[in-house]
Amino acid sequence: MEPNIQSKLSELETKIDAVYVSVEKTRRYFQITMWVTIAMVVLPLIALLFIIPAFIRSYTASLEGLL
């Protein structure tokens, strides 16, 4: 191969490796964002499924004596 073509291929390979590293960092950032979103939205909703019935039960129990 000509030296010019070989150097260009080497330069392209370096750039492709840099793009790959950047893409992996971005993928990791989105993955962390997804897990934080799930933790901040879904887990409280699941907790409310248990908390609301207990609250209603205790609230109606305290009103039972008044009625």
CHARMM-style PDB file with segment names, atoms N, HN, CA, C and O in Angstrom:
ATOM      1  N   MET     1       0.833  -1.191   0.000  1.00  0.00      PROA
ATOM      2  CA  MET     1       0.000   0.000   0.000  1.00  0.00      PROA
ATOM      3  C   MET     1       0.871   1.246   0.000  1.00  0.00      PROA
ATOM      4  O   MET     1       2.024   1.247   0.432  1.00  0.00      PROA
ATOM      5  N   GLU     2       0.283   2.257  -0.486  1.00  0.00      PROA
ATOM      6  HN  GLU     2      -0.653   2.256  -0.837  1.00  0.00      PROA
ATOM      7  CA  GLU     2       0.994   3.528  -0.462  1.00  0.00      PROA
ATOM      8  C   GLU     2       1.049   4.056   0.969  1.00  0.00      PROA
ATOM      9  O   GLU     2       0.134   3.806   1.753  1.00  0.00      PROA
ATOM     10  N   PRO     3       2.085   4.764   1.309  1.00  0.00      PROA
ATOM     11  CA  PRO     3       2.193   5.307   2.667  1.00  0.00      PROA
ATOM     12  C   PRO     3       1.078   6.295   2.988  1.00  0.00      PROA
ATOM     13  O   PRO     3       0.643   6.399   4.135  1.00  0.00      PROA
ATOM     14  N   ASN     4       0.621   7.016   1.973  1.00  0.00      PROA
ATOM     15  HN  ASN     4       0.975   6.931   1.041  1.00  0.00      PROA
ATOM     16  CA  ASN     4      -0.439   8.003   2.174  1.00  0.00      PROA
ATOM     17  C   ASN     4      -1.746   7.317   2.580  1.00  0.00      PROA
ATOM     18  O   ASN     4      -2.435   7.762   3.497  1.00  0.00      PROA
ATOM     19  N   ILE     5      -2.069   6.243   1.893  1.00  0.00      PROA
ATOM     20  HN  ILE     5      -1.509   5.881   1.147  1.00  0.00      PROA
ATOM     21  CA  ILE     5      -3.308   5.509   2.193  1.00  0.00      PROA
ATOM     22  C   ILE     5      -3.207   4.846   3.563  1.00  0.00      PROA
ATOM     23  O   ILE     5      -4.172   4.839   4.326  1.00  0.00      PROA
ATOM     24  N   GLN     6      -2.040   4.292   3.871  1.00  0.00      PROA
ATOM     25  HN  GLN     6      -1.256   4.297   3.250  1.00  0.00      PROA
ATOM     26  CA  GLN     6      -1.839   3.638   5.165  1.00  0.00      PROA
ATOM     27  C   GLN     6      -1.981   4.638   6.315  1.00  0.00      PROA
ATOM     28  O   GLN     6      -2.576   4.321   7.345  1.00  0.00      PROA
ATOM     29  N   SER     7      -1.445   5.821   6.142  1.00  0.00      PROA
ATOM     30  HN  SER     7      -0.962   6.078   5.305  1.00  0.00      PROA
ATOM     31  CA  SER     7      -1.550   6.830   7.198  1.00  0.00      PROA
ATOM     32  C   SER     7      -2.991   7.292   7.368  1.00  0.00      PROA
ATOM     33  O   SER     7      -3.447   7.511   8.490  1.00  0.00      PROA
ATOM     34  N   LYS     8      -3.711   7.443   6.252  1.00  0.00      PROA
ATOM     35  HN  LYS     8      -3.341   7.265   5.341  1.00  0.00      PROA
ATOM     36  CA  LYS     8      -5.122   7.836   6.342  1.00  0.00      PROA
ATOM     37  C   LYS     8      -5.955   6.755   7.027  1.00  0.00      PROA
ATOM     38  O   LYS     8      -6.838   7.069   7.825  1.00  0.00      PROA
ATOM     39  N   LEU     9      -5.685   5.491   6.725  1.00  0.00      PROA
ATOM     40  HN  LEU     9      -4.968   5.235   6.076  1.00  0.00      PROA
ATOM     41  CA  LEU     9      -6.400   4.396   7.378  1.00  0.00      PROA
ATOM     42  C   LEU     9      -6.102   4.383   8.873  1.00  0.00      PROA
ATOM     43  O   LEU     9      -6.997   4.155   9.687  1.00  0.00      PROA
ATOM     44  N   SER    10      -4.874   4.620   9.224  1.00  0.00      PROA
ATOM     45  HN  SER    10      -4.146   4.805   8.563  1.00  0.00      PROA
ATOM     46  CA  SER    10      -4.506   4.665  10.637  1.00  0.00      PROA
ATOM     47  C   SER    10      -5.207   5.828  11.343  1.00  0.00      PROA
ATOM     48  O   SER    10      -5.683   5.685  12.469  1.00  0.00      PROA
ATOM     49  N   GLU    11      -5.264   6.963  10.680  1.00  0.00      PROA
ATOM     50  HN  GLU    11      -4.877   7.080   9.765  1.00  0.00      PROA
ATOM     51  CA  GLU    11      -5.952   8.137  11.230  1.00  0.00      PROA
ATOM     52  C   GLU    11      -7.441   7.864  11.401  1.00  0.00      PROA
ATOM     53  O   GLU    11      -8.021   8.233  12.422  1.00  0.00      PROA
ATOM     54  N   LEU    12      -8.070   7.221  10.414  1.00  0.00      PROA
ATOM     55  HN  LEU    12      -7.599   6.921   9.584  1.00  0.00      PROA
ATOM     56  CA  LEU    12      -9.491   6.874  10.503  1.00  0.00      PROA
ATOM     57  C   LEU    12      -9.744   5.886  11.639  1.00  0.00      PROA
ATOM     58  O   LEU    12     -10.746   5.994  12.347  1.00  0.00      PROA
ATOM     59  N   GLU    13      -8.858   4.943  11.811  1.00  0.00      PROA
ATOM     60  HN  GLU    13      -8.044   4.855  11.236  1.00  0.00      PROA
ATOM     61  CA  GLU    13      -9.008   3.971  12.895  1.00  0.00      PROA
ATOM     62  C   GLU    13      -8.951   4.662  14.258  1.00  0.00      PROA
ATOM     63  O   GLU    13      -9.710   4.321  15.166  1.00  0.00      PROA
ATOM     64  N   THR    14      -8.069   5.613  14.392  1.00  0.00      PROA
ATOM     65  HN  THR    14      -7.453   5.891  13.655  1.00  0.00      PROA
ATOM     66  CA  THR    14      -7.973   6.371  15.634  1.00  0.00      PROA
ATOM     67  C   THR    14      -9.249   7.144  15.904  1.00  0.00      PROA
ATOM     68  O   THR    14      -9.738   7.178  17.033  1.00  0.00      PROA
ATOM     69  N   LYS    15      -9.788   7.766  14.861  1.00  0.00      PROA
ATOM     70  HN  LYS    15      -9.391   7.738  13.944  1.00  0.00      PROA
ATOM     71  CA  LYS    15     -11.021   8.532  15.018  1.00  0.00      PROA
ATOM     72  C   LYS    15     -12.198   7.620  15.351  1.00  0.00      PROA
ATOM     73  O   LYS    15     -13.042   7.981  16.171  1.00  0.00      PROA
ATOM     74  N   ILE    16     -12.266   6.457  14.736  1.00  0.00      PROA
ATOM     75  HN  ILE    16     -11.581   6.163  14.070  1.00  0.00      PROA
ATOM     76  CA  ILE    16     -13.345   5.509  15.012  1.00  0.00      PROA
ATOM     77  C   ILE    16     -13.266   5.022  16.456  1.00  0.00      PROA
ATOM     78  O   ILE    16     -14.294   4.868  17.114  1.00  0.00      PROA
ATOM     79  N   ASP    17     -12.064   4.782  16.948  1.00  0.00      PROA
ATOM     80  HN  ASP    17     -11.228   4.907  16.413  1.00  0.00      PROA
ATOM     81  CA  ASP    17     -11.904   4.374  18.346  1.00  0.00      PROA
ATOM     82  C   ASP    17     -12.372   5.473  19.294  1.00  0.00      PROA
ATOM     83  O   ASP    17     -12.984   5.188  20.323  1.00  0.00      PROA
ATOM     84  N   ALA    18     -12.088   6.718  18.953  1.00  0.00      PROA
ATOM     85  HN  ALA    18     -11.591   6.950  18.116  1.00  0.00      PROA
ATOM     86  CA  ALA    18     -12.526   7.838  19.789  1.00  0.00      PROA
ATOM     87  C   ALA    18     -14.046   7.955  19.787  1.00  0.00      PROA
ATOM     88  O   ALA    18     -14.650   8.228  20.824  1.00  0.00      PROA
ATOM     89  N   VAL    19     -14.658   7.751  18.641  1.00  0.00      PROA
ATOM     90  HN  VAL    19     -14.167   7.529  17.799  1.00  0.00      PROA
ATOM     91  CA  VAL    19     -16.123   7.795  18.549  1.00  0.00      PROA
ATOM     92  C   VAL    19     -16.723   6.660  19.368  1.00  0.00      PROA
ATOM     93  O   VAL    19     -17.729   6.864  20.047  1.00  0.00      PROA
ATOM     94  N   TYR    20     -16.136   5.481  19.320  1.00  0.00      PROA
ATOM     95  HN  TYR    20     -15.319   5.315  18.768  1.00  0.00      PROA
ATOM     96  CA  TYR    20     -16.632   4.342  20.087  1.00  0.00      PROA
ATOM     97  C   TYR    20     -16.594   4.628  21.587  1.00  0.00      PROA
ATOM     98  O   TYR    20     -17.544   4.313  22.304  1.00  0.00      PROA
ATOM     99  N   VAL    21     -15.506   5.219  22.060  1.00  0.00      PROA
ATOM    100  HN  VAL    21     -14.734   5.474  21.477  1.00  0.00      PROA
ATOM    101  CA  VAL    21     -15.391   5.558  23.475  1.00  0.00      PROA
ATOM    102  C   VAL    21     -16.469   6.570  23.854  1.00  0.00      PROA
ATOM    103  O   VAL    21     -17.091   6.455  24.909  1.00  0.00      PROA
ATOM    104  N   SER    22     -16.685   7.548  23.001  1.00  0.00      PROA
ATOM    105  HN  SER    22     -16.179   7.642  22.144  1.00  0.00      PROA
ATOM    106  CA  SER    22     -17.698   8.570  23.272  1.00  0.00      PROA
ATOM    107  C   SER    22     -19.098   7.958  23.306  1.00  0.00      PROA
ATOM    108  O   SER    22     -19.905   8.306  24.168  1.00  0.00      PROA
ATOM    109  N   VAL    23     -19.382   7.070  22.393  1.00  0.00      PROA
ATOM    110  HN  VAL    23     -18.726   6.788  21.693  1.00  0.00      PROA
ATOM    111  CA  VAL    23     -20.694   6.425  22.344  1.00  0.00      PROA
ATOM    112  C   VAL    23     -20.917   5.571  23.583  1.00  0.00      PROA
ATOM    113  O   VAL    23     -22.025   5.548  24.119  1.00  0.00      PROA
ATOM    114  N   GLU    24     -19.908   4.882  24.040  1.00  0.00      PROA
ATOM    115  HN  GLU    24     -19.008   4.900  23.604  1.00  0.00      PROA
ATOM    116  CA  GLU    24     -20.039   4.056  25.244  1.00  0.00      PROA
ATOM    117  C   GLU    24     -20.284   4.918  26.479  1.00  0.00      PROA
ATOM    118  O   GLU    24     -21.059   4.534  27.355  1.00  0.00      PROA
ATOM    119  N   LYS    25     -19.634   6.075  26.558  1.00  0.00      PROA
ATOM    120  HN  LYS    25     -19.005   6.387  25.846  1.00  0.00      PROA
ATOM    121  CA  LYS    25     -19.875   6.979  27.680  1.00  0.00      PROA
ATOM    122  C   LYS    25     -21.308   7.490  27.646  1.00  0.00      PROA
ATOM    123  O   LYS    25     -21.958   7.579  28.688  1.00  0.00      PROA
ATOM    124  N   THR    26     -21.812   7.830  26.453  1.00  0.00      PROA
ATOM    125  HN  THR    26     -21.284   7.758  25.606  1.00  0.00      PROA
ATOM    126  CA  THR    26     -23.178   8.314  26.312  1.00  0.00      PROA
ATOM    127  C   THR    26     -24.181   7.223  26.666  1.00  0.00      PROA
ATOM    128  O   THR    26     -25.183   7.489  27.328  1.00  0.00      PROA
ATOM    129  N   ARG    27     -23.914   6.001  26.227  1.00  0.00      PROA
ATOM    130  HN  ARG    27     -23.099   5.785  25.689  1.00  0.00      PROA
ATOM    131  CA  ARG    27     -24.796   4.881  26.546  1.00  0.00      PROA
ATOM    132  C   ARG    27     -24.857   4.655  28.053  1.00  0.00      PROA
ATOM    133  O   ARG    27     -25.930   4.412  28.605  1.00  0.00      PROA
ATOM    134  N   ARG    28     -23.732   4.734  28.699  1.00  0.00      PROA
ATOM    135  HN  ARG    28     -22.861   4.932  28.250  1.00  0.00      PROA
ATOM    136  CA  ARG    28     -23.680   4.548  30.153  1.00  0.00      PROA
ATOM    137  C   ARG    28     -24.448   5.659  30.863  1.00  0.00      PROA
ATOM    138  O   ARG    28     -25.140   5.404  31.848  1.00  0.00      PROA
ATOM    139  N   TYR    29     -24.328   6.900  30.362  1.00  0.00      PROA
ATOM    140  HN  TYR    29     -23.766   7.107  29.561  1.00  0.00      PROA
ATOM    141  CA  TYR    29     -25.060   8.028  30.948  1.00  0.00      PROA
ATOM    142  C   TYR    29     -26.569   7.806  30.838  1.00  0.00      PROA
ATOM    143  O   TYR    29     -27.298   8.015  31.807  1.00  0.00      PROA
ATOM    144  N   PHE    30     -27.038   7.386  29.664  1.00  0.00      PROA
ATOM    145  HN  PHE    30     -26.445   7.217  28.876  1.00  0.00      PROA
ATOM    146  CA  PHE    30     -28.472   7.131  29.486  1.00  0.00      PROA
ATOM    147  C   PHE    30     -28.942   5.966  30.346  1.00  0.00      PROA
ATOM    148  O   PHE    30     -30.065   5.983  30.850  1.00  0.00      PROA
ATOM    149  N   GLN    31     -28.114   4.978  30.514  1.00  0.00      PROA
ATOM    150  HN  GLN    31     -27.202   4.964  30.104  1.00  0.00      PROA
ATOM    151  CA  GLN    31     -28.479   3.833  31.348  1.00  0.00      PROA
ATOM    152  C   GLN    31     -28.623   4.265  32.813  1.00  0.00      PROA
ATOM    153  O   GLN    31     -29.573   3.863  33.484  1.00  0.00      PROA
ATOM    154  N   ILE    32     -27.709   5.062  33.298  1.00  0.00      PROA
ATOM    155  HN  ILE    32     -26.937   5.388  32.752  1.00  0.00      PROA
ATOM    156  CA  ILE    32     -27.801   5.561  34.669  1.00  0.00      PROA
ATOM    157  C   ILE    32     -29.038   6.440  34.828  1.00  0.00      PROA
ATOM    158  O   ILE    32     -29.730   6.364  35.843  1.00  0.00      PROA
ATOM    159  N   THR    33     -29.315   7.270  33.829  1.00  0.00      PROA
ATOM    160  HN  THR    33     -28.753   7.331  33.004  1.00  0.00      PROA
ATOM    161  CA  THR    33     -30.510   8.122  33.877  1.00  0.00      PROA
ATOM    162  C   THR    33     -31.776   7.283  33.929  1.00  0.00      PROA
ATOM    163  O   THR    33     -32.712   7.621  34.655  1.00  0.00      PROA
ATOM    164  N   MET    34     -31.817   6.195  33.170  1.00  0.00      PROA
ATOM    165  HN  MET    34     -31.057   5.921  32.580  1.00  0.00      PROA
ATOM    166  CA  MET    34     -32.990   5.323  33.172  1.00  0.00      PROA
ATOM    167  C   MET    34     -33.198   4.699  34.554  1.00  0.00      PROA
ATOM    168  O   MET    34     -34.324   4.671  35.051  1.00  0.00      PROA
ATOM    169  N   TRP    35     -32.130   4.198  35.180  1.00  0.00      PROA
ATOM    170  HN  TRP    35     -31.215   4.221  34.776  1.00  0.00      PROA
ATOM    171  CA  TRP    35     -32.267   3.564  36.492  1.00  0.00      PROA
ATOM    172  C   TRP    35     -32.661   4.560  37.569  1.00  0.00      PROA
ATOM    173  O   TRP    35     -33.438   4.230  38.465  1.00  0.00      PROA
ATOM    174  N   VAL    36     -32.134   5.778  37.492  1.00  0.00      PROA
ATOM    175  HN  VAL    36     -31.503   6.047  36.764  1.00  0.00      PROA
ATOM    176  CA  VAL    36     -32.513   6.802  38.466  1.00  0.00      PROA
ATOM    177  C   VAL    36     -33.978   7.182  38.290  1.00  0.00      PROA
ATOM    178  O   VAL    36     -34.687   7.388  39.275  1.00  0.00      PROA
ATOM    179  N   THR    37     -34.438   7.276  37.042  1.00  0.00      PROA
ATOM    180  HN  THR    37     -33.862   7.109  36.242  1.00  0.00      PROA
ATOM    181  CA  THR    37     -35.844   7.585  36.778  1.00  0.00      PROA
ATOM    182  C   THR    37     -36.745   6.496  37.326  1.00  0.00      PROA
ATOM    183  O   THR    37     -37.772   6.787  37.940  1.00  0.00      PROA
ATOM    184  N   ILE    38     -36.376   5.264  37.113  1.00  0.00      PROA
ATOM    185  HN  ILE    38     -35.542   5.028  36.614  1.00  0.00      PROA
ATOM    186  CA  ILE    38     -37.177   4.152  37.640  1.00  0.00      PROA
ATOM    187  C   ILE    38     -37.208   4.215  39.165  1.00  0.00      PROA
ATOM    188  O   ILE    38     -38.256   4.007  39.778  1.00  0.00      PROA
ATOM    189  N   ALA    39     -36.069   4.499  39.770  1.00  0.00      PROA
ATOM    190  HN  ALA    39     -35.218   4.668  39.273  1.00  0.00      PROA
ATOM    191  CA  ALA    39     -36.021   4.548  41.229  1.00  0.00      PROA
ATOM    192  C   ALA    39     -36.850   5.697  41.787  1.00  0.00      PROA
ATOM    193  O   ALA    39     -37.453   5.566  42.852  1.00  0.00      PROA
ATOM    194  N   MET    40     -36.885   6.815  41.083  1.00  0.00      PROA
ATOM    195  HN  MET    40     -36.395   6.921  40.218  1.00  0.00      PROA
ATOM    196  CA  MET    40     -37.588   7.992  41.591  1.00  0.00      PROA
ATOM    197  C   MET    40     -39.077   8.020  41.245  1.00  0.00      PROA
ATOM    198  O   MET    40     -39.833   8.749  41.887  1.00  0.00      PROA
ATOM    199  N   VAL    41     -39.514   7.256  40.263  1.00  0.00      PROA
ATOM    200  HN  VAL    41     -38.900   6.663  39.742  1.00  0.00      PROA
ATOM    201  CA  VAL    41     -40.920   7.283  39.852  1.00  0.00      PROA
ATOM    202  C   VAL    41     -41.633   5.979  40.191  1.00  0.00      PROA
ATOM    203  O   VAL    41     -42.677   6.000  40.841  1.00  0.00      PROA
ATOM    204  N   VAL    42     -41.096   4.874  39.770  1.00  0.00      PROA
ATOM    205  HN  VAL    42     -40.247   4.858  39.242  1.00  0.00      PROA
ATOM    206  CA  VAL    42     -41.786   3.592  39.891  1.00  0.00      PROA
ATOM    207  C   VAL    42     -41.797   3.101  41.338  1.00  0.00      PROA
ATOM    208  O   VAL    42     -42.837   2.654  41.822  1.00  0.00      PROA
ATOM    209  N   LEU    43     -40.677   3.174  42.029  1.00  0.00      PROA
ATOM    210  HN  LEU    43     -39.833   3.537  41.636  1.00  0.00      PROA
ATOM    211  CA  LEU    43     -40.636   2.675  43.401  1.00  0.00      PROA
ATOM    212  C   LEU    43     -41.582   3.426  44.341  1.00  0.00      PROA
ATOM    213  O   LEU    43     -42.237   2.782  45.160  1.00  0.00      PROA
ATOM    214  N   PRO    44     -41.686   4.759  44.263  1.00  0.00      PROA
ATOM    215  CA  PRO    44     -42.693   5.433  45.096  1.00  0.00      PROA
ATOM    216  C   PRO    44     -44.123   5.032  44.748  1.00  0.00      PROA
ATOM    217  O   PRO    44     -44.972   4.950  45.636  1.00  0.00      PROA
ATOM    218  N   LEU    45     -44.403   4.780  43.472  1.00  0.00      PROA
ATOM    219  HN  LEU    45     -43.713   4.846  42.750  1.00  0.00      PROA
ATOM    220  CA  LEU    45     -45.753   4.329  43.095  1.00  0.00      PROA
ATOM    221  C   LEU    45     -46.063   2.966  43.704  1.00  0.00      PROA
ATOM    222  O   LEU    45     -47.181   2.726  44.159  1.00  0.00      PROA
ATOM    223  N   ILE    46     -45.091   2.088  43.714  1.00  0.00      PROA
ATOM    224  HN  ILE    46     -44.182   2.283  43.344  1.00  0.00      PROA
ATOM    225  CA  ILE    46     -45.288   0.773  44.330  1.00  0.00      PROA
ATOM    226  C   ILE    46     -45.485   0.931  45.836  1.00  0.00      PROA
ATOM    227  O   ILE    46     -46.318   0.241  46.424  1.00  0.00      PROA
ATOM    228  N   ALA    47     -44.738   1.821  46.459  1.00  0.00      PROA
ATOM    229  HN  ALA    47     -44.062   2.382  45.981  1.00  0.00      PROA
ATOM    230  CA  ALA    47     -44.893   2.056  47.896  1.00  0.00      PROA
ATOM    231  C   ALA    47     -46.276   2.611  48.213  1.00  0.00      PROA
ATOM    232  O   ALA    47     -46.862   2.271  49.241  1.00  0.00      PROA
ATOM    233  N   LEU    48     -46.795   3.456  47.345  1.00  0.00      PROA
ATOM    234  HN  LEU    48     -46.319   3.733  46.510  1.00  0.00      PROA
ATOM    235  CA  LEU    48     -48.129   4.023  47.578  1.00  0.00      PROA
ATOM    236  C   LEU    48     -49.220   2.956  47.538  1.00  0.00      PROA
ATOM    237  O   LEU    48     -50.254   3.105  48.189  1.00  0.00      PROA
ATOM    238  N   LEU    49     -49.001   1.892  46.786  1.00  0.00      PROA
ATOM    239  HN  LEU    49     -48.161   1.772  46.257  1.00  0.00      PROA
ATOM    240  CA  LEU    49     -49.978   0.801  46.751  1.00  0.00      PROA
ATOM    241  C   LEU    49     -50.158   0.173  48.132  1.00  0.00      PROA
ATOM    242  O   LEU    49     -51.221  -0.372  48.430  1.00  0.00      PROA
ATOM    243  N   PHE    50     -49.139   0.243  48.966  1.00  0.00      PROA
ATOM    244  HN  PHE    50     -48.275   0.686  48.724  1.00  0.00      PROA
ATOM    245  CA  PHE    50     -49.231  -0.315  50.307  1.00  0.00      PROA
ATOM    246  C   PHE    50     -49.590   0.745  51.345  1.00  0.00      PROA
ATOM    247  O   PHE    50     -50.257   0.438  52.333  1.00  0.00      PROA
ATOM    248  N   ILE    51     -49.163   1.967  51.138  1.00  0.00      PROA
ATOM    249  HN  ILE    51     -48.621   2.216  50.336  1.00  0.00      PROA
ATOM    250  CA  ILE    51     -49.375   3.025  52.131  1.00  0.00      PROA
ATOM    251  C   ILE    51     -50.813   3.541  52.114  1.00  0.00      PROA
ATOM    252  O   ILE    51     -51.403   3.742  53.176  1.00  0.00      PROA
ATOM    253  N   ILE    52     -51.384   3.757  50.938  1.00  0.00      PROA
ATOM    254  HN  ILE    52     -50.905   3.594  50.075  1.00  0.00      PROA
ATOM    255  CA  ILE    52     -52.740   4.328  50.849  1.00  0.00      PROA
ATOM    256  C   ILE    52     -53.788   3.425  51.502  1.00  0.00      PROA
ATOM    257  O   ILE    52     -54.610   3.935  52.263  1.00  0.00      PROA
ATOM    258  N   PRO    53     -53.804   2.119  51.248  1.00  0.00      PROA
ATOM    259  CA  PRO    53     -54.797   1.282  51.940  1.00  0.00      PROA
ATOM    260  C   PRO    53     -54.627   1.296  53.466  1.00  0.00      PROA
ATOM    261  O   PRO    53     -55.622   1.286  54.191  1.00  0.00      PROA
ATOM    262  N   ALA    54     -53.412   1.318  53.951  1.00  0.00      PROA
ATOM    263  HN  ALA    54     -52.604   1.326  53.362  1.00  0.00      PROA
ATOM    264  CA  ALA    54     -53.194   1.368  55.398  1.00  0.00      PROA
ATOM    265  C   ALA    54     -53.695   2.699  55.961  1.00  0.00      PROA
ATOM    266  O   ALA    54     -54.286   2.736  57.040  1.00  0.00      PROA
ATOM    267  N   PHE    55     -53.459   3.781  55.236  1.00  0.00      PROA
ATOM    268  HN  PHE    55     -52.979   3.751  54.360  1.00  0.00      PROA
ATOM    269  CA  PHE    55     -53.937   5.084  55.680  1.00  0.00      PROA
ATOM    270  C   PHE    55     -55.463   5.132  55.709  1.00  0.00      PROA
ATOM    271  O   PHE    55     -56.052   5.632  56.667  1.00  0.00      PROA
ATOM    272  N   ILE    56     -56.095   4.619  54.671  1.00  0.00      PROA
ATOM    273  HN  ILE    56     -55.616   4.213  53.893  1.00  0.00      PROA
ATOM    274  CA  ILE    56     -57.562   4.621  54.624  1.00  0.00      PROA
ATOM    275  C   ILE    56     -58.127   3.755  55.742  1.00  0.00      PROA
ATOM    276  O   ILE    56     -59.123   4.123  56.363  1.00  0.00      PROA
ATOM    277  N   ARG    57     -57.504   2.607  56.006  1.00  0.00      PROA
ATOM    278  HN  ARG    57     -56.695   2.308  55.501  1.00  0.00      PROA
ATOM    279  CA  ARG    57     -57.965   1.725  57.061  1.00  0.00      PROA
ATOM    280  C   ARG    57     -57.892   2.419  58.428  1.00  0.00      PROA
ATOM    281  O   ARG    57     -58.836   2.338  59.213  1.00  0.00      PROA
ATOM    282  N   SER    58     -56.786   3.093  58.710  1.00  0.00      PROA
ATOM    283  HN  SER    58     -56.018   3.158  58.072  1.00  0.00      PROA
ATOM    284  CA  SER    58     -56.660   3.764  60.002  1.00  0.00      PROA
ATOM    285  C   SER    58     -57.573   4.982  60.082  1.00  0.00      PROA
ATOM    286  O   SER    58     -58.081   5.294  61.159  1.00  0.00      PROA
ATOM    287  N   TYR    59     -57.790   5.669  58.978  1.00  0.00      PROA
ATOM    288  HN  TYR    59     -57.377   5.416  58.103  1.00  0.00      PROA
ATOM    289  CA  TYR    59     -58.660   6.846  58.958  1.00  0.00      PROA
ATOM    290  C   TYR    59     -60.116   6.449  59.205  1.00  0.00      PROA
ATOM    291  O   TYR    59     -60.817   7.087  59.992  1.00  0.00      PROA
ATOM    292  N   THR    60     -60.557   5.400  58.532  1.00  0.00      PROA
ATOM    293  HN  THR    60     -59.988   4.882  57.893  1.00  0.00      PROA
ATOM    294  CA  THR    60     -61.945   4.951  58.752  1.00  0.00      PROA
ATOM    295  C   THR    60     -62.117   4.337  60.130  1.00  0.00      PROA
ATOM    296  O   THR    60     -63.205   4.418  60.700  1.00  0.00      PROA
ATOM    297  N   ALA    61     -61.092   3.734  60.674  1.00  0.00      PROA
ATOM    298  HN  ALA    61     -60.209   3.668  60.210  1.00  0.00      PROA
ATOM    299  CA  ALA    61     -61.181   3.174  62.023  1.00  0.00      PROA
ATOM    300  C   ALA    61     -61.335   4.303  63.060  1.00  0.00      PROA
ATOM    301  O   ALA    61     -62.047   4.145  64.052  1.00  0.00      PROA
ATOM    302  N   SER    62     -60.673   5.423  62.825  1.00  0.00      PROA
ATOM    303  HN  SER    62     -60.095   5.552  62.019  1.00  0.00      PROA
ATOM    304  CA  SER    62     -60.810   6.534  63.766  1.00  0.00      PROA
ATOM    305  C   SER    62     -62.162   7.222  63.632  1.00  0.00      PROA
ATOM    306  O   SER    62     -62.636   7.827  64.594  1.00  0.00      PROA
ATOM    307  N   LEU    63     -62.792   7.144  62.468  1.00  0.00      PROA
ATOM    308  HN  LEU    63     -62.407   6.653  61.687  1.00  0.00      PROA
ATOM    309  CA  LEU    63     -64.118   7.735  62.271  1.00  0.00      PROA
ATOM    310  C   LEU    63     -65.244   6.818  62.748  1.00  0.00      PROA
ATOM    311  O   LEU    63     -66.376   7.275  62.908  1.00  0.00      PROA
ATOM    312  N   GLU    64     -64.961   5.549  62.976  1.00  0.00      PROA
ATOM    313  HN  GLU    64     -64.041   5.178  62.846  1.00  0.00      PROA
ATOM    314  CA  GLU    64     -65.979   4.589  63.344  1.00  0.00      PROA
ATOM    315  C   GLU    64     -66.678   4.970  64.666  1.00  0.00      PROA
ATOM    316  O   GLU    64     -67.885   4.776  64.809  1.00  0.00      PROA
ATOM    317  N   GLY    65     -65.950   5.485  65.581  1.00  0.00      PROA
ATOM    318  HN  GLY    65     -64.969   5.643  65.465  1.00  0.00      PROA
ATOM    319  CA  GLY    65     -66.526   5.854  66.860  1.00  0.00      PROA
ATOM    320  C   GLY    65     -67.421   7.088  66.762  1.00  0.00      PROA
ATOM    321  O   GLY    65     -68.291   7.276  67.613  1.00  0.00      PROA
ATOM    322  N   LEU    66     -67.235   7.906  65.778  1.00  0.00      PROA
ATOM    323  HN  LEU    66     -66.529   7.753  65.087  1.00  0.00      PROA
ATOM    324  CA  LEU    66     -68.028   9.133  65.632  1.00  0.00      PROA
ATOM    325  C   LEU    66     -69.366   8.877  64.958  1.00  0.00      PROA
ATOM    326  O   LEU    66     -70.313   9.633  65.171  1.00  0.00      PROA
ATOM    327  N   LEU    67     -69.464   7.850  64.165  1.00  0.00      PROA
ATOM    328  HN  LEU    67     -68.694   7.236  63.992  1.00  0.00      PROA
ATOM    329  CA  LEU    67     -70.699   7.600  63.421  1.00  0.00      PROA
ATOM    330  C   LEU    67     -71.632   6.777  64.183  1.00  0.00      PROA
ATOM    331  OT1 LEU    67     -72.722   6.472  63.700  1.00  0.00      PROA
TER     332      LEU     67
END
